[in-house]
Structures are given as structure tokens and as C-alpha cells.
Amino acid sequence: MTIVCRACMALLVLIIATAASAQSYPDKSVRMVVPFAAGAGSNDIMARLVAQKLSDALGQQFVVDNRPGASGIIGTDIVAKAPPDGYTVLMMSLTFTVNPSLFSKLPYDTVRDLIPVTMVASAPLMLVVHPSVPAKSVTEFIAYAKANPGKLNFGSGGPGTTPHLAGEMIKTMAGIQVTHIPYKGGAPALTDLVAGQIQFMCENIPGTLPFAKAGKLRALAVTDLKRSPLLPELPTLDEAGLKGYQIVGWNGLFVPAGTPQPIVNRLNAEVVKALALPDVKDRLATLGADAVGDTPQHFAVFIKAEIPKWAKVVKDAGLKIE
């Protein structure tokens, strides 16, 4: 047998083995890493919803593993360095495309080391203030901030998270002096906001709405260009005077580079199928989110376009973390 024939035979065996592996996948539990704290964050909520549906559909447990810290870098790095076998997946947010420009060095390559599987959902944030802030509208909030430079603090789940960027964009576009306080997750930041330790946040609607309804926080606006069906009476920041303001958070599924394409395709197909279920769509609607479920190729193109977009936002805001 010639060397060429042996090489062809080896390649054929590899292809057959890969296909067989994908057919039997998964044959054990799968770890779904969420690089943020459990609780109020939409990334955690989406992960648990998708994990349950995948567990039901594939007959193996998809176990959510929260690994917060360093703006999602710790958890993302765990997945980037995991075996590329489909048994460690990442549920990540917009922060994924911000970190390359926010941090001078990452322990992984954002484009090279992780494969996009599908965008799961997209959703706006809501600007909320503690009741001690004497503002019942965005206009009054900006006026108060300008009259009290440096007095207001806003929180987020860490540098580069969607809530952090949303607050920085308000700061830049409104021309106000406010201070960012980073936390190890959205839940502890929201806890401090309700307690009055910080004064405002841009955070996901499901996490903040119960507090707003209870009078513990005051909702001022949403961050999309369209109003939320959950709060149709609440204006957008664009309507409220910050023309062109828009930040819509997203959540998506990733796997380590080198994961066999049949496994990537299997995960994509099952997530897309889950997102089309009426109960999932209804659940997402209650969270103020829209189901997406695109192809790996489409999601990859989106990711590559988002990186330079957020690099400009980071530069304009003068943000950089060593």
C-alpha cells in the first residue's frame, strides 16, 4: 500500500470516527460555562433556559457552571482551553466582542480560539435609578447629574460588560461626570443599587423590573431604538433626548476551536429548534428578549463585525484595562 493510500485510509477512518462521534453526541453530561455570577444577569437566565431544553432534547444533562470574574474572561478562557469535544460550551454576551479592545492582553484569541454556534437572543437594557435620585425622567436625570458632577455612581457586572458600556455611552453622549463601580456580576451590583450604595444602572429588564414595580427602583428609559412590549409607556433613551443612543445586549453559544463540525451543527440545530418552541418564545418575551437562532456562519460574521464596532466605542470613551 502506497503512502498516499495509507493517508487516504487514515483520513477516511478519521471522517467515519468523527461522524460516528457526532451521531452519539452527547453520551455524557455537558458543562455550559457562564462567565458571570448566577442571578440577575440575562446571560445566566438564557443559559439555564437553553440548558434545560438541550437536556430534554438530547437526553444528557447540560449543567450550568457559573465562573464569574474579569469581565467574563475567566470563564471564557476555561472554554477556550477545554478539549474540543463538545462537552464544554460557553454562553457569552456582547462582552465577548468588547474585551479585545478593552483589555491590553487576553489569555485567548477571540476569533481563533472559539467557534460561534448560534446567537440565542437579543434584548435591550433599562436605565433605572435609586429613589434617592430626584429624577423622574431622563432629562431630569441628566440635569441632576450635571448639577452634581461626580456625585453619581453606576454599577455593572464588570468592566466591558453591556451595562458598563451602556453607562459609559450615557456619560459620553449626555456630557455628565459619573463614576463606574465594577462588581463581580450583575446580581451584586443590582443588590447595591437597591440598597442605595450606587445610584443608577443600565441592566436587563427581567432583573430590574420587579424592583421598579415594587418602588425600590425608578425606571427611566430603555436602551433600544424601539420601546419594550413589557413597558410600552417607557420611552427609549433616543426618544428622551440622547439621539441615536442604542445598545442591545445579546447572548450566544460558543465551543472551543477544533470542535468537530458535525457536533457544532448538532448543537446549532438543537438550540435553533428549542428557540422555535412556543413556550421558549413566550418565556423570552417575558424577559423582553427576542429569540434569534442563526447559523454558525452568520453568527461568526456578526462577531467579526462587532469587534471593530466596540473598539471605537471603547476608544471614544477612553477606556482601557491593563
Beta strands, then each sheet from edge to edge (+ up, - down):
strand 1: 30-34
strand 2: 62-66
strand 3: 88-93
strand 4: 114-129
strand 5: 153-156
strand 6: 179-182
strand 7: 200-204
strand 8: 218-222
strand 9: 248-256
strand 10: 290-291
sheet 1: 2+ 1+ 3+ 9- 4+ 7-
sheet 2: 2+ 1+ 3+ 9- 4+ 8-
sheet 3: 2+ 1+ 3+ 9- 4+ 10-
sheet 4: 5+ 6+
end
